[in-house]
């Protein structure tokens, strides 16, 4: 992951949802990963409230379904490390849906630093376990050091390897390498999540006339293969995880098929 300016990141990776965040400058002592007991209790409360708030949209509007729940249980890497979790970034509320679907596991989710510029909404993101990717070089280096340590401590980290949000994209886009470096340094296990899109049937023909129903698929955990050197190992994991997710998406998403 190379250092880029805030403007470059916004231009390349941020989906234009019509809202413009305020500029955010993080202090040098900014706490990226919150770990206190008080924060964990507050985080669980926030996620439970989010589950309640999303219940009706998920089941009455989106046609949201979770497939493969068995794979999220007891997912651990080497020496009881947590798992790096990857998912396609494919609809506006996917972060909220993912963090509630993965609960009660302790999962952080990475986000752009600019997402801290939305006032109360940003505080809400942080309360649910969101961690900004700093644009300041020194903070960014600390982020790169701390992230593998969080994995080693047994907690999960969810990243979007496609980087930018592209709603209802008809394919799995190119992956950034940074996510797989975290896995290399902190764990040997990657949990693959894949959103697929489906033609509305039955009741959902009324609520999803112009949009597909959404399924979250939890796939079998991927174990990183040691290829003899770090670069080749990381590239192999990146390519194989991308292929697994692409094959699953192409086979199961019927929204795009005529």
N, C-alpha and C positions, 0 to 999 in steps of 0.2 A: 504494500500500500504506500504510494508515494505521497509526499506532502503537497497539498494544493491550497490555493487561496480559497476563501469563503465563496467568492464570486464564481470561481471555476467549478467548485463542487455543486453550487446551486444550479449552474447552467447545465451541467452534465447529468446530475442525478435527481434533481427535485421535480416531482410531478407538480404541474401548475394546477392547484385546486381552487384558484381564485383568491386565496388569502396570502398576504405577504407578511412574513415574520419580521419582527424587529431585529436589528443587528445585536448579536450576542458576543460579548468578550468574556472569556472565562479567566478568573484569577489564577495565579500560579499554584495556589494551594487548593484548588477545586477538588472536591472528593468525587471521583468518578464512580466507584462502586461503593454503595452504602451497604453496611453489613450489621449494624447494631440490632439488638433484640427489638428495640422500639420500632425501628424501620421495618423489620420483618413482620411484626404484628400489624403495623399500619398497611403494609403492602398486601397482606392477606385480606384485610378488610376491604381495601380498594378493589382487589380482584373479585372478591365475592359480590360486591356491589355492581361491578361491571358485568359479571355473569348474569345477575338478576336483570340489569338494564338491557342486555342483549338477548334475553330469552325469547321475547316476542318477535323481534326482527329476524332472529335466526330461524325460528320454527314456523313463523307465519308469513314471512316475506322472502327471505333469502333461499329457503329450502336447504339450509345448512346442515350438513351431515358429517360426522367424524367416523372415518374408517380406519381400522387397524389399531384400536386403543391398546391392545395387548403389548404393542411394541414400546409404548412409553413407560411401561412399568419396569422398575429395577434396571434402567439403562445406566450402566456405569462403565467407565473406561478403565485403563490400567491403574492399579493401586487405588481403586475406588474413586478415581477422578470423575468429574462430570462429563457430559457429552456436549460437543459442539452441535448445535441444531441449525440446519439450513432449510430455507423454504423460498419458493418463488414469491416475489413481491407483486401481488396481482389484483388487489382491490383495496379500496380506501380504508376499510376498518379491519384489515387482516391482522394488524398487530394486536388489537384488542381481542379478536377472536382466538388468536394463537395463544396469548398469555393466559386466557381463561381455559382453553382446552388442555393446556399443559399443567395447570394447577392440580395438585398442591406442590409439585416439584419446584424447587427454588431455581428460577430461570430469570436471567437478565436478558434484555434485548437491546442491541445496539441501534443507534439512530444518528442522523446528521446533527451536527452541532446547531445548525440553523433552526431545528425543530424546538429548540429551547426558547425561541422568540415569539411564542404564541400565548404568552401570559398564563392565565389559569390552566389552560389546556396543557401547557408544557409542564406545569407543576403536577398535573394529573399523570402525565406520561412518566415523570420521574418517580412518582409514588408507586406506580405499577412495576418498577424495576428497569426503566429505560436508562441507557447509558450513552451519553453523547460521544461521538468520535471527534476529538479536538482537532482544530485546524492550526493551533499554535504548535510549532515544532517540538518544543520541550514537553508540553502536555501530551502531544501525540506519542512521543517516545515513552512516556510514563504509561500511557494507555496500552502500548504494545508490550510493556513489561508486566503490567498488572493483569491483563486479560488471561494469559496462560496460567497465572497463579490462581485466579478465581476458578478455572477449570480443575486444577490440581486439588483445590480444596473441596471438591465434590459438587459444586454448583454448575448448572447448565448455562450456556450462553447461546442465544438465538441471533443469527445474522441473516441478512439477505444478500447472498453472493451476487445477485443480479444488480445490486446497488439501488437502482431507481425504481420507483413505482410506475407501473404501466398497467392500468386497469384492464382486466379480461384479455390479456395478451394471448395470442393463439399459439404460442410456443414458449419453450424455456430459453431465456436469453443467455448470452455469454456470461460466465462467472468471473468475478474479480478474484485475484489470488490471495488477498489478505486474509480472508476467512480461513483458508486452509493452512496458513502459517500458524494461526492460533491453535488449530488442532494438532499440528506437528509438535508444537512446544508444550502443550498442556494436557493432551489426552490422546487416545488412539481410537476413539469412537465418535462417529458422526451419525446423528439421527436425522434422517431425511424426511421432510414434510413436503407434500405437494398438493397445492390447490388445483382441482380439476373443475371444469365447467360443463354443465349438463342441460339438456333441453328440458324446460319445465313440463311437468306432467300433472294431471289431475288438478287439484286445488291451485297449484302454483302457476297454472296457465293464466290465472286471474291476477296474481301479484308479481309475476316476472314476465310480462309480455315482451319486453324489449331487452331483458338481461337474463343471463343463465342462472340456474341454481348452482350453488357452490358446495363442493365437498372438500373437506380436509382429509387427506390420506397420510397416515403415519406408516412409513415403510420400514422394513427390517433394518436395524442399525448396520452401518457400514464400518468395518474395521480397516484402519489404515495399514497398507502393506509397506514394509520396509524395502525400498528398492536399492539400498546401498549408499545413497547420498540424499541429503535433505531436499535439494531442488527437484530431483527426479521423483522422490517420494511424494512431495507436495503436488507436483504436476500430475502424477498418476491419480492421486486422490481427487483432484479437481476434475479431471477428465472422466473418471469412472462415476463419480457422484452425479456429474452433469448428464452422463449417458443414462444412468438409472432413472433420474428424475424425468428426463426427456422421453424415454421409452414409456414410462408409466403414464405421463401426461398425454402423449399421443394416442395411446391405446384406450384410455378411459374417458377423455374429454369428447363428448359427442355434440357439443354446442356448435362446433365449427364444421361439422360434417353435413353435407347436403343430402 
